[in-house]
Amino acid sequence: MSNPVREVITLQLGHYSNFVGTHWWNLQDASLSYDPEAPPGDIESDVVFREGQTQGGHVTHTPRLIAMDLKGSLRTLRQEGSLYDAEEETPAVTWDGSLMRHEESPPVKNTFLKDLDKLERGEILTEADFYSNSQPSCSAAVSVDTVNSQLARRQRGYRLEGSVKVWSDFLRIHLHPRTISVIHQYNHDGEAHRLEAFGQGEALLQGSVLEDLEDRLHFFVEECDYLQGFQVFCDLADGFAGLGSKVTEMLQDSYGGRGILTFGLAPVSHPDSTPMKDLYHQLNCTLGTVHLASNSSFFCPLTLRGGLGRRPSSPTMFPHLTYNPSLWYHSSSVLALALDAITSPYRLRNNSAPMWQVADTLAVSGRKVVAAYGAVPFPMMHGSSLPDALGACEDGLPWKPLSACSEPADGRCYEQWATFKGFEGQKLISSLAPGVKPPTPLHSLHSGEDVLASYISSFYPTCPLTLQMVSTPSKLTPPFPQIFSQAVGAQGFLQSQPPLTGSPAPLVSSVPVMTSLQSSPVLGSWLSELHRGASALDIRRVAPSFLSQGPELADYNEALEQLRLLSRCYRDDSGGVVRSSSSEDDD
């Protein structure tokens, strides 16, 4: 008897979270298999997708998703979607007077979306289409393989860096009519009516907004047989941090016992930023971290910024990526690749670890904030072995910070969960001839799990390690940006011979990724830095408008105290005992 599918509902709260979420869902869509004869993959897609049917009888797979954003954030995307369109009745006209009609020109679709429209209509893309720069969108009426193959032919012609304004500009899947929730009280663009402060977001979750969210939640929850929990992608630097705090609090109250894994997302930079806006971003990140951690099974900040303060260090760079950190379309794609691996353990078809197990493993003794690290892509030479790849990492572990949190230099770590996704077709152990002396101890081990566990444990000798290995890589389909160096081959592995000078780099169709979630003492320093930054401000003088929209000063000070106590959970004496009592040397 097969294991029951343990469903997950996703919430995306905020514009940057929807950027990351769009890339993440595009990755999931690329891995969907509609062929009943094909062998099942490692990932159980039904964990996050729901099956439905159009009025024409076509089977659909749409995300089990609620996406919240502001007025003006959708552009060409209809809020209710187009998957279940019904014939609209012409309303009866009862007015006898003259009528005047005002019509605004709709936003122009980019090349990718135009091609999707053509494929939905059953058209085959031609060379003329290629040179006219058209664009796409998947439909149940069109074979997914046909869509992917057609778009792959065009991929080198998609350069969306200049045309992506909002996340729907590169969305390749259909959404359920109950997915998108638009908050009309605030504008996505312009200077007026912006959702900029934590208190504004907190105040939103009442009245019609609360009723709408509860209605959408009930719809998705009631059709689940074995709901394991919620994954929440929430903007951390704007007012959505306050909204997310209230949403996770509601989930905790209404669905106690379910996992709530929250990822706080922050871009490297914001357009049209000012010193006052930067201050608001810092305060939102601080309060959001406290409240989201309190209301979630665990909270993981995700950003490529060098820090969450107003003066961060340089953005995170990866040896084999050529991405533009300030471009949301690029930075969100990197975080989505990391999230594809991070979220894999509770989406596996076999040997999956439910959300509660992941949270209970990492969030121990009140340490509910975890840091993420990632190797995007994992640097493995095509045709080599895992011991060879790890042995080539001369500077230490291959991953880079994804939470603006440095890695512990002394190897002290309370808990760690590492995931290696995408080694398909590669050797996990060394294949030395009999009698040949192994060049390293890793080459003498007899399983990929032993190789990876031994390597990581050499840097964290006393840290409990949970390891998950997933063969299937992250599959990249248009319009994922081609942000890889020329050293990366089509399957995401390093090439021994890079392309000749002047020749185009290969189109990367899949990549291996390694990630690590850690609870370690360095998070105490990271949280203390957040606390110091906010405590050093006389908020009544430098940002009175922040408090005028909530929270009250007493609530603000209480949140800072909670942050101070949270940072103390990560304090470690020389003997490795975490101190729980307060002391005067805190900051």
N, C-alpha and C positions, 0 to 999 in steps of 0.2 A: 504494500500500500504506500502510495507516495505521500510525502510530507505535505501538510496543508500550507497554503500560501499565507504568510503573515504580512498583512498589508501595512503600508506606510502612507500617510497623508503628508504632503509637502505644503508649507506656507512660505510664500515669498513676499516680504514686506519692504517695499522701497524700490527706487529705480535701479540702483546699482545691484541690489540683490536680484532683480529681474534680469539684468544683464548676465550675471553669473548663472542664474537659473536657466536662462534661454540656452546658453552654451551647454549646460549640464543636460537639459532635456534633449537637445540635438544629439548629444553623445549617446543617450539612452535609446533614442529613436534609431540611430545607426546600427545598434546592436540587436534590434527587434528582429525576430525570425517569424515569418508568416508561413513558412513551408512546413507542413506537418510531417514530411518525410525527413527533414533535416535533423541531425542529432542535436539535442538541446545543449545550449551553451552553459557556461558557469553561472551566469547571472539569471535570476528568475525575474523576468520583466514584469510579471503580474504583481510583484510587490508594490510597484509604484504606478503601473498603468492599469486602467480599468477598461473592460471590453464593453462595447455598445454596438448599436446598429442604426444606420441612417434610415430615413423613410423609404429609400430605394432598396433596402435590404442589405447594404454593404456593411461588413463587420468593421468596426473602428476600434482603435486603441488610443485613448486619450489619457493624459496625466491625471492622477488623483491629486489635484493641485488647486490651491486658492492663491491667486496673485493679486496683491493690493498695490495700487499706484495712484498718482494724482491726475487731476483733470489736464488733458492735453498731452498725456504721455504715450498714447497709443498710435497716433498718426494714422497709417493706412489700415490698422487692425480694428475690426469691429468688436465691441465689447462682448457681444453674445456669440461671436464666431460665425462661421458659415457652414459648419459641418451638418447641422440639423435644420437647415433652412426650410421653412414651410412657405406655401403660397400665401402671400399677403392679400387680404381682402381690401378692395378699394373702399375707403370710408365714404359714407353717404354725405353729400354736400347739402347743408340746410341753409346756408347763407345766400341771400339773393343779391347782395351788393357786389361791388367790383372787388376783385382780388388782385394783389400784387405779390409776386414771388421773388424772393431774394435768395440767390444760390451762390455758395462759396465754392471755389474750385478745390477739389480734394487734393491732398498731398500726392506728389508723384512717386510711384513705386520705383525702387532701384532695380538694377538688372537681375539680381537674384530673384526677387519677388515676381517680376514679370515672367521669368522662365517657369517658376512654380505654377503660376496661373495657366500658362500654356500646357504644362504637363497635366494639370488637373482636368483640362478640357480634352485630354487624350491626344494632344498634338505631340509630334516628335520634333525635337529641336534640330534645326538644320544649320549648315555652315552660315547661311544668311543670318540666322538668329545670333550666331556667335559674334559676327561682326557688327550686329546692331545693338549688342549689349543688352539682352533681355534679362528676366529673373523669375524664382520659383515658389512653390508651396505644395506639400504632399496631400494626396487625396486617397480615400479608401478605394475609389473607382480605378485608380492607376496602380499597377504593380509597383511595390516598393523597390524591387530590383531594377525595374525600368527607370524609376525616378533617380535612383542612385547612380546607375550607369550613365544616364543622360547628363546628370549634373557633373559627374566626374569628368566627362569629356570637356565640359565648360569651365572646370575649376580654375584653370590657369588664367581664364579671362575675368574671374571675379576679383575685383579689387575694391572692397567695400569700405576701406578705411576712411574715405572722404564722404561716403554717402550714409553711413550709419549714424542716425541722430538719436534713435531710441531703440530699445531692445527688440521691439517687434520688427525692426528692419532686417533682422537676420533669423527670425523664427521660422523653422522649416516644418513644424508640426501643427496639427489642428488642436485647439483647446476646447474643452467642454463649455457649454453656455454658462455653467455655474462657476467657472474658474476665475474670471477677471472681475475684480471689485474696484471701481473707480471712486476715489474720495473727491467729491466735487467742492468741498469747502476750501481746498487749496489748489494752487496752480503749479504745474510742472515748470513752466517757463515764466519769464518776466520778473519784475521786482516786487510786485504786490501779491499778497496772500500766499506767502511761501511757508512751507512746513519746516521751519528752521530750528525750533527749540524743543527740548525734551518734554516740557510741560504741555506744549501744543499737542503732541502725539498722545500723551496720557489722557488728555481731555477728550480726544476723539472717540475713544471706545465707549460710547454710550449712545442712547437713542437709536436712530436709524442705522448708523454704522455698526453698532453692536448687534442689532436685530438681523441685519444683512449677513454679517459674519457667522452668527449662530445658525442661520438658515442654511448657508452653504456648508458649514461643518456637519450639520445633521445629515444633509444629503449624502455626503461622502462617507461619513461614519456608519450610517445605517445599512449601506450596501456592503460593508466589510464583514467577513466571517470571523477573522482572527486578527483584529487590529493590534499591531505591536506598538504603534506610537506615531509620533510626528517628528519630521525634520523641518526646522525653521531656519530660513535664510533671511536675515534681518539687517537692514542698513544700520550702521552704528554711529555715523557722524552727523545725522540730521534728526528731525523730529520723529522719524520712524523708530528710533531707539526707544522713545517713550511709548509709542503705540505697541511695539513689540513686547515691551515689558508688561503691558496690560494684557496683550494677547496670550503670552506664555503663562501669566497668572491665571487667566481664565481656563486655559488648557489644564493647568495643574489642578484647579478646583473641580473642573467638570469631568476630567478623564484621569483621575488619580490611578496610579499603578501602571499607566502607559509610559513609554519612553518619550522624553522631550529633549531631543538633541538640537541645540541651537548654535548656529554659526553667525557671528557678528561680522558683517562685511563692510570694508571701507576702501574706497579707491585711493590710488596714490595721490591724486590731486583733484580738485574741484574746479570747474570753469568759473570764471569771474569771481574768484575768491578775494576777500578783503581781510585785513587784520581782525575785524570784529567777527566775520564769519569763521575765521580760523579759530577764534576763541570759542565760539559756539560749538564748533566741531569737537574741540578738546573736551568741553563740558559734557556734550552729548555722549561721547565715547566713555567718559568716566562714569556717568550715571547709568548708561546702558549696560556697561560691564557688571556693575553691582546688581542691578535688578534682573537682568537676563540670567545671570548665574544663579541668583536666588530662586528663580521660578523654573529652572530647567534641570534635567537630569545631569547634563553638563553643558558648559558654555565654551566655545572655541572661537576666538577672534581670528579672522582670516583677512589678510591684507598684504600687499607687496610694498607698503610704505616701510620706511626704516624705523618708524615709531608712531605712536598715536598722539604725541604732543604737537605743539605748534611749530616746532623746529626739528622735524625728523631727520635722520641721517639718510643716506642715499637709498633709493629703492632696491629691492632684492633683484639681483641679476643671476642668470643661469648660464653655464658655460656653452650650452648648445641652443639657446634661444636668442632671437634678434628682435624681441618685442619692444614696442614703444610703451613705457610705463604710464605715460600721461594719457594714453588712448584707452578709454573704457572698453572698447571692443577687443583690444589686445589683452589688457590686464585681467579682465573677467574670464577670458578663455584659459589663461594659465591656472587661475583658481578653480575653474570648472574641471580641468583635468585632474588637479589634486583631489577635488571633492569626489570625482568618479572613483578614485581608489579608496579614499577615506570612508565613503559610505558603502563600499562593497561588502564588508563582513555581514551586515544584516540584510543583504539582498541576494545572497548566494542560493543556488538551487540545492546544493548539498553542503552539509557541515557549516551552515550559517550560524552566526552568533547573534541572537536577538538584541534589540536596542538596549534592553535593561542590563544585559550582560556586558555590553561594551561600556555603558555608563558606570556600572558597579565596579568594573575592573579599574577604571581610570579615576573616578571621582570618589576618593576614599578620605575619611576623616575631615569632611568639610571642604576638601580641595576640589571644587566644582569647576574651576577654570583650567583648561588644558591648552597646550601650545601645539601647533602643527608645523611640520617640516616636510619638505618634498624634494625629490629628484625628478625634475620635469625637463626632458625625458631622462629615464635612468640610463647612465652612460655604459652601454654594453655593446661591444663590437660584434657585428654580424658574424655568426659562425663560431664565436668563441664560447667559453663556458662561464658560469656564474663565478667560480673561484678566480678566473682570470680577470673578470670585470671588477670584482671587489679588490683584488690585489693591485689593480691599476689606480685605485683611488688613493694616491699618495698622501693627500692632505687630510685624510680622515674620512669620515662618513660622507656619502655623496650628496646628501640633501642640504637644502637651504631653508632659512626661516620663512614661514608663511604666516606668522602671527606677530611680527615686529618684536620678537622675543629671541634673544641670543640663545645659543645652545650651551648647556652646562659644560664648562671647561674641565671640571674635576670628575666628571663621570657620575655625579650623584643624581639619582633620579628615583622617584617613588614608584612610578608605574609607566609602562610603555606599551603601545600597541602599534606594530609595524605591519604594513601591507605592501606586498610586491605584486603588481598587476601587469600582465602583458609579456611574459617570457615565452609565449607560444613559439615552438619551433627551435628554441635554443636549448643548449645543454646546461643542466643545473649542477652537474658534478663533473669532475675532471675525468678524461678518458686516457690516462697514462698507460703505456704499455707495461706488462708485468716486469717487475724488477727495476723499474725506473723510480728513482727517489723523488717523492713529491716536492716541488719547489717551495711550497708553503703548507702549513697544517691544514688549510682549507681544502687543498687538493687531495687530501687523504680521506675526506668524509664521503659518506655514501648516500646522502639525500640532500636535495636543495634546501629543505627546512633546516637541516643540521648546519649546512654551509652558512646560510644567512644568520641563523641564531648565534653561531660561534663568532661570526664577524661583528655583529652588533654588541654581543656580550663582552667582547674585548675592549669596547669603549665604555660600557656600562656594566662592570663586573658584578655589582650587587643589586641591580635593578630587575624586578620581575618583568619578563618579556612575553607578550602574546604576539604570535606571528601568524599572518594569513597570507597564503600564496594563491593567486588567481591567474590561470593560464591565459585567459582571453584578454587581449589588449584593449585600450581605448581606441575605438574606431573613429577616424576623422572623415567627415563628409562635408561637402560644401554646405554652408559658407564658412567653415572653420578657417581662421586666418592662417596662412602659411608663414609662421613666425620662427621657422627652424633654420639653423645654420646649414651650410652646404655639406658639413660632415655627416649630417643625418640622412640615412637612406629612406626608401619608400616605406619600410616597415618600422621606422623609428629607431633602428639600430645604427650604430656608427659604422661608417664605411672605411675600409682600409685604404681605398683610393678615392679621394674626393673628386668631384667633377672637374673636368678640364677648365681652365680659365676661359671665361666667356660663354661656357655652356650653361643652360639653365639648371638650377638645383632640382632634384627629383621632387615630385609631389608626395608629401608624407601622408599616408593613408591610415596609419595606426602608430601608436607609441606605447612603450613600456613606461610605467610610472611607479616610483616607490615613495611611500609616505610614512610618517611616524607621528602619532599623537602621544604627547608626553605630559606627565605631571612631575615637576621637578622644582628644586629650590629657586631656580632663576625666575620662576613666575612670582615668587615673593618680591623680588627686586622690581620686576615689571609692574606689579600692582602697587608697590610703594611709590614708584615713580609717578603713576597716575594720581595717587593720593597727594603727593607733594605738589604736583603741578596745579591741582585744583585748590589745595589748601593755601597755597601762596597767594591766591587771588582774593582781593576784597571784592567779592562778587556784587555787593550792593553798590559799589562805586564804579567798577569797570564794566559791569554788564547788568544794570538794573532791569533792562527789558527782558532778560532771560528769566528772572524771577517773577516778573509781572505776569507772565503767562503760565506760572506754576513751574516747579513745585514751590511750596512755602519754604522760607529760610530754615525753619526747624527741620523740615523733611530733607532739605538739601544737606544740612549738617549731619543729620542722622545717616544719610547715605554715605557720606565721607567716613563716618565712624565705622560703618559696616565694611567699607572698603579696607580700612586700616586693619580691622580684625581678620578679614579674609586674607590679607597679605601675610598675617602672622601664622596662618595655617601652613604656610610653606617654609617657615623658619626651621632651620636644622642645626642642632648642636653638633659638636665634633663627633659625638657618639651616634649621631643619626636619629636622635629622638626629637620629634616635632614638639615645640613648646606651644602650649595652649593658653598660658597665662600672659597678661599684659605686662609691659615694663616700660620704663621711661626712656629707653634708648631707641624707641621705635623708628623715628625718622632722622 
